[in-house]
Amino acid sequence: MSNKPLNIGEEARVQMPMKTVASLIVLVAMGVFAYTELTARLVSLETSRELFENDLLKKSEQVPTEQEKHILIEDLYKTVEKMEETQEMNMTNKVNIEFLRDQLEKALSDIEDLKDKVRANGNGTY
């Protein structure tokens, strides 16, 4: 190697093979492209995250949709109809029980009357 001083300035010349220059240009272009793609991907991910968070906030504040309301109303109607049927059956049972109670009281009264007649006729021996 020679011990020449290195002169850097406007008049300085650099000799470099064309293959090396082309490689440097391609390397810089690839770096710029990779940086651009990376920042675009980051922006895309941040945007989708923000949209997802906003959707979650909106859904947490929403009331049930119309379809859910209709399903709940239908279920309530079915429940009310079952309760009405049960109530009608209970009312019918009550009427039957009261009728049977009246019949039993009448039968007991008739039995007591017959017992009194038998006693009045004399000890009930035949």
C-alpha positions in Angstrom: 0.0 0.0 0.0 1.0 3.4 -0.6 1.1 6.1 2.0 -0.6 8.8 -0.1 -2.7 11.2 1.8 -6.5 10.9 1.1 -7.8 14.1 -0.5 -11.6 14.5 -0.2 -13.2 17.5 -1.9 -15.1 18.6 -5.0 -12.3 17.6 -7.3 -11.8 14.1 -5.7 -12.5 11.1 -8.0 -13.6 7.7 -7.0 -13.2 4.7 -9.2 -15.6 1.8 -8.5 -16.6 -1.1 -10.6 -20.1 -0.8 -12.2 -21.2 -4.1 -10.7 -20.7 -2.6 -7.2 -22.5 0.6 -8.0 -25.5 -1.4 -9.4 -25.5 -3.6 -6.3 -25.5 -0.5 -4.0 -28.4 1.0 -5.9 -30.4 -2.2 -5.7 -29.6 -2.6 -2.0 -30.8 0.9 -1.2 -33.9 0.4 -3.3 -34.7 -2.9 -1.5 -34.2 -1.1 1.9 -36.6 1.7 0.9 -39.2 -0.8 -0.4 -39.0 -2.9 2.8 -39.3 0.2 5.0 -42.4 1.4 2.9 -44.1 -2.0 3.2 -43.4 -2.3 6.9 -44.9 1.1 7.6 -47.9 0.4 5.4 -48.5 -2.9 7.3 -48.2 -1.1 10.7 -50.7 1.5 9.6 -53.0 -1.2 8.4 -52.8 -3.1 11.7 -53.3 0.0 13.8 -56.3 1.0 11.7 -57.9 -2.4 12.0 -57.3 -2.4 15.8 -58.9 1.0 16.2 -61.9 -0.2 14.1 -62.2 -3.4 16.2 -62.1 -1.4 19.4 -64.7 1.0 18.2 -67.0 -1.9 17.1 -66.6 -3.5 20.5 -67.5 -0.2 22.2 -70.6 0.2 20.0 -71.7 -3.3 20.6 -71.4 -3.0 24.3 -73.6 0.1 24.2 -76.3 -1.4 21.9 -79.6 -2.6 23.0 -81.0 -5.9 21.7 -81.8 -5.9 18.0 -85.4 -6.1 16.7 -85.1 -9.8 15.9 -84.0 -10.5 19.5 -87.0 -8.5 20.8 -89.4 -10.5 18.6 -88.0 -13.8 19.9 -88.4 -12.6 23.5 -92.0 -11.4 22.8 -92.9 -14.8 21.2 -91.5 -16.6 24.2 -93.5 -14.4 26.5 -96.7 -15.1 24.6 -96.1 -18.8 24.7 -95.5 -18.6 28.5 -98.7 -16.5 29.0 -100.7 -19.0 26.9 -99.5 -21.9 29.0 -100.3 -20.0 32.2 -103.8 -19.2 30.9 -104.4 -22.9 30.1 -103.3 -23.9 33.6 -105.5 -21.3 35.1 -108.5 -22.5 33.1 -107.8 -26.1 34.2 -107.6 -24.9 37.8 -110.9 -23.0 37.5 -112.5 -26.1 36.1 -111.1 -28.2 38.9 -112.4 -25.7 41.5 -115.9 -25.9 40.0 -115.8 -29.7 40.0 -114.5 -29.8 43.6 -117.3 -27.4 44.8 -119.9 -29.5 42.9 -118.6 -32.7 44.5 -118.5 -31.0 47.9 -122.1 -30.0 47.6 -123.1 -33.5 46.5 -121.2 -35.0 49.4 -122.9 -32.7 51.9 -126.2 -33.5 50.4 -125.4 -37.3 50.6 -124.3 -36.9 54.2 -127.5 -35.0 55.0 -129.6 -37.7 53.3 -127.8 -40.4 55.3 -128.4 -38.5 58.6 -132.1 -38.2 57.6 -132.3 -41.9 56.9 -130.6 -42.7 60.2 -133.1 -40.5 62.0 -136.0 -42.2 60.3 -134.6 -45.6 61.2 -134.2 -44.6 64.8 -137.7 -43.2 64.8 -139.1 -46.4 63.5 -137.4 -48.4 66.2 -133.8 -49.5 66.5 -133.5 -50.4 62.8 -134.1 -54.1 63.2 -136.1 -55.9 60.5 
